[in-house]
């Protein structure tokens, strides 16, 4: 995996923890300079900065509220201005609201749409203005966009399904420039928000064919692949990394 994307510049939204942090560090280990956004945890952001620098690459942590479209665009512009270019965008920041339909109010709906749908779109729109031919845009979706195993996923599943349509449309818009646009759908993944030893973890792990949660690095590896030469002819599609959850 090393040096597949040597001297490229990447921006990862929501890169201070979980899958986002694993993606940011994975891209750095593969040779990219990496900027990433975080909402409020500066200490966690600094840990990721240190890991990127340990990989021998430049790092930039940008505090930004992903629900604020203006802040998202500003973060894209800052990353490109700081490093002089932008080659890879990974839309990772998201809201995870799971509740019965009659318990979802206007605030929950607005937050989810703002973070999970509007932010990836405006980030891609802004990134495309900076990217040279051959750029990469990858959004982190969810396997529940295609298979919702329990009640309560209507809002979250809807928002992640929107990323599929966005990828298909943008693939056509940006294809003439060689810019690829794809979605990676993780399944149960061991993060702070969804730990592999959490109260419902055994049930979720049991739905997978491999009977375990993914490690964040395993999801990140697919993103790094799509960001590199191996992803040059993959666009407008989804790749599921869920251990056979939807098998």
matplotlib code that plots the C-alpha trace (Angstrom):
import matplotlib.pyplot as plt

x = [0.0, 2.9, 3.6, 0.6, -0.4, 3.0, 2.8, -1.0, -3.0, -6.1, -8.9, -10.9, -13.9, -14.5, -10.9, -10.2, -11.5, -12.9, -13.0, -12.1, -8.9, -7.9, -8.5, -6.4, -3.5, -3.9, -3.7, -0.5, 1.1, 0.3, 2.2, -0.3, -0.2, -3.5, -5.8, -8.8, -11.7, -12.9, -15.8, -14.6, -12.0, -8.7, -6.8, -8.0, -7.2, -3.6, -3.1, -4.1, -1.8, 1.1, 0.3, 0.3, 3.7, 5.1, 4.3, 6.5, 3.7, 2.4, -0.8, -3.4, -6.3, -9.2, -11.9, -15.2, -18.8, -19.9, -23.5, -22.4, -22.1, -20.0, -17.5, -17.3, -16.4, -13.9, -12.2, -11.8, -10.4, -8.0, -6.7, -6.0, -4.5, -2.2, -0.8, -1.1, -3.4, -6.2, -6.3, -8.5, -11.7, -13.1, -16.5, -16.6, -18.2, -21.8, -24.7, -25.8, -29.4, -31.4, -34.9, -38.5, -40.1, -42.5, -39.6, -37.7, -38.4, -37.4, -34.1, -32.9, -34.0, -32.2, -29.0, -28.9, -29.5, -27.0, -24.2, -24.9, -26.2, -25.6, -22.0, -20.7, -22.3, -20.9, -17.5, -17.4, -18.5, -15.8, -13.1, -13.9, -12.9, -9.4, -8.8, -6.7, -7.7, -7.6, -8.9, -10.7, -13.9, -14.9, -17.9, -18.3, -21.8, -23.3, -24.4, -27.8, -28.3, -29.0, -30.2, -31.8, -32.0, -33.9, -36.5, -35.3, -32.9, -35.3, -33.6, -30.0, -30.6, -32.2, -29.3, -26.7, -28.7, -28.5, -24.7, -25.3, -27.3, -24.7, -21.8, -23.6, -24.5, -21.0, -19.3, -21.0, -20.3, -16.6, -15.8, -14.5, -11.8, -10.9, -12.2, -13.8, -16.6, -17.5, -19.1, -17.7, -20.3, -18.9, -20.7, -20.3, -17.0, -15.2, -15.2, -15.9, -19.5, -20.0, -17.5, -17.0, -17.7, -20.8, -24.2, -25.5, -22.2, -22.7, -26.0, -24.5, -21.4, -23.6, -25.3, -21.9, -20.6, -17.2, -18.8, -16.9, -16.7, -14.4, -11.3, -11.3, -8.1, -9.9, -12.4, -9.6, -7.7, -10.6, -10.7, -6.9, -7.2, -9.9, -7.7, -4.8, -4.0, -6.2, -9.3, -8.7, -11.5, -13.9, -16.5, -20.2, -20.5, -20.6, -18.3, -19.5, -17.0, -19.3, -17.9, -20.9, -23.5, -25.7, -24.8]
y = [0.0, 2.3, 5.1, 4.4, 8.1, 9.7, 13.5, 13.6, 15.9, 14.6, 16.1, 13.8, 15.3, 14.1, 12.7, 13.0, 9.5, 6.2, 5.4, 9.0, 8.9, 5.5, 6.8, 9.9, 7.9, 5.3, 7.9, 9.3, 5.9, 5.5, 8.8, 11.6, 14.9, 15.0, 17.7, 16.7, 18.4, 17.9, 19.4, 20.1, 17.5, 19.3, 16.8, 13.9, 15.9, 16.5, 12.8, 12.2, 15.0, 13.3, 10.0, 11.6, 13.3, 10.0, 8.6, 11.3, 13.5, 17.0, 17.3, 20.0, 19.8, 22.2, 22.9, 23.0, 22.3, 19.8, 21.0, 24.5, 24.4, 27.6, 26.1, 22.9, 24.8, 27.0, 23.8, 22.5, 25.8, 26.0, 22.5, 23.3, 26.7, 25.3, 22.4, 24.0, 21.4, 18.9, 15.4, 13.3, 14.1, 11.6, 12.6, 10.8, 13.2, 12.2, 12.2, 8.8, 9.1, 5.9, 6.2, 5.1, 7.3, 8.9, 10.0, 11.9, 15.6, 18.6, 19.1, 15.5, 15.6, 18.8, 17.7, 14.4, 16.0, 18.8, 16.5, 13.4, 14.8, 18.6, 18.6, 15.8, 17.5, 21.0, 19.5, 17.6, 20.7, 22.7, 20.0, 19.6, 23.3, 22.5, 19.0, 18.4, 15.6, 12.2, 13.3, 11.0, 11.5, 8.8, 9.1, 6.8, 5.4, 2.5, -1.0, 0.0, 2.0, -1.3, -3.5, -2.1, -5.1, -3.4, -0.7, 2.8, 3.2, 5.1, 8.5, 7.3, 4.8, 7.5, 9.9, 7.3, 6.1, 9.7, 9.3, 6.5, 8.8, 11.6, 9.3, 8.2, 11.7, 13.2, 10.3, 11.4, 15.1, 14.6, 11.5, 13.5, 14.8, 11.4, 12.2, 9.1, 9.2, 6.2, 5.2, 2.8, 1.1, -0.1, -2.6, -2.9, -1.3, -1.1, 2.7, 4.8, 5.3, 1.6, -0.5, -4.2, -4.9, -2.7, -3.9, -4.9, -5.8, -9.6, -9.3, -7.1, -9.2, -12.3, -10.9, -10.9, -13.9, -13.4, -13.1, -10.0, -6.3, -4.6, -2.8, 0.8, 0.1, -2.5, 0.1, 2.6, 0.1, 0.1, 3.9, 4.1, 1.6, 3.7, 6.8, 5.2, 3.8, 0.7, 3.0, 4.7, 2.7, 2.4, 5.1, 5.8, 2.7, 1.4, -1.1, -2.8, -3.6, -5.3, -8.8, -10.4, -8.6, -8.2, -11.6]
z = [0.0, 0.7, -1.8, -4.0, -3.8, -3.2, -3.0, -3.4, -1.1, 0.6, 2.7, 5.1, 6.8, 10.4, 10.6, 14.3, 15.3, 14.2, 10.5, 9.6, 11.6, 10.2, 6.6, 7.3, 8.7, 6.0, 3.2, 4.9, 5.0, 1.3, 0.6, 0.8, 2.7, 4.7, 5.9, 8.0, 9.7, 13.3, 15.2, 18.7, 20.1, 19.5, 21.6, 19.4, 16.3, 17.5, 18.0, 14.4, 13.3, 15.1, 13.4, 10.0, 10.7, 12.0, 8.5, 7.1, 5.6, 6.2, 8.3, 8.8, 11.3, 10.5, 13.1, 11.2, 11.9, 9.2, 9.5, 8.3, 4.5, 4.5, 6.9, 4.9, 1.7, 3.6, 4.9, 1.3, 0.2, 3.2, 2.5, -1.1, -0.3, 2.4, 0.4, -3.0, -4.5, -3.7, -5.2, -2.9, -0.9, 1.6, 2.9, 6.3, 8.9, 9.6, 12.1, 13.4, 14.6, 15.0, 16.3, 15.5, 12.9, 15.4, 17.5, 14.8, 14.9, 12.7, 14.5, 14.0, 10.4, 9.7, 11.5, 9.5, 6.1, 6.8, 7.8, 5.8, 2.5, 2.1, 3.5, 1.2, -1.8, -1.2, -0.3, -3.6, -5.4, -3.8, -4.2, -7.9, -8.5, -7.1, -8.5, -11.5, -13.8, -12.1, -8.7, -6.3, -4.3, -1.8, 0.5, 3.6, 3.5, 5.4, 4.7, 6.1, 2.9, 1.2, 4.0, 7.2, 9.6, 12.4, 12.9, 13.5, 10.6, 8.3, 8.6, 8.7, 5.8, 3.7, 4.2, 3.3, 0.3, -1.0, -1.3, -3.9, -6.1, -5.6, -6.6, -9.8, -10.9, -10.1, -11.8, -15.0, -14.4, -13.5, -15.6, -18.6, -16.2, -15.0, -11.5, -9.9, -7.4, -5.2, -1.9, 0.6, 2.8, 6.1, 8.2, 12.0, 12.8, 16.1, 17.0, 20.0, 18.9, 18.1, 20.1, 19.4, 23.1, 23.3, 24.6, 21.2, 19.6, 19.8, 17.9, 15.1, 14.8, 14.6, 11.4, 9.6, 7.8, 9.6, 13.0, 14.0, 13.8, 11.3, 12.4, 11.2, 9.3, 7.2, 6.0, 5.4, 3.2, 0.7, 0.7, 0.1, -2.7, -4.4, -3.9, -5.7, -9.1, -8.5, -8.4, -11.7, -13.5, -10.6, -10.5, -9.8, -7.7, -4.1, -2.4, 0.7, 3.5, 6.0, 6.6, 4.8, 6.8, 3.7, 2.2]

ax = plt.figure().add_subplot(projection="3d")
ax.plot(x, y, z, "-o")
ax.set_aspect("equal")
plt.show()
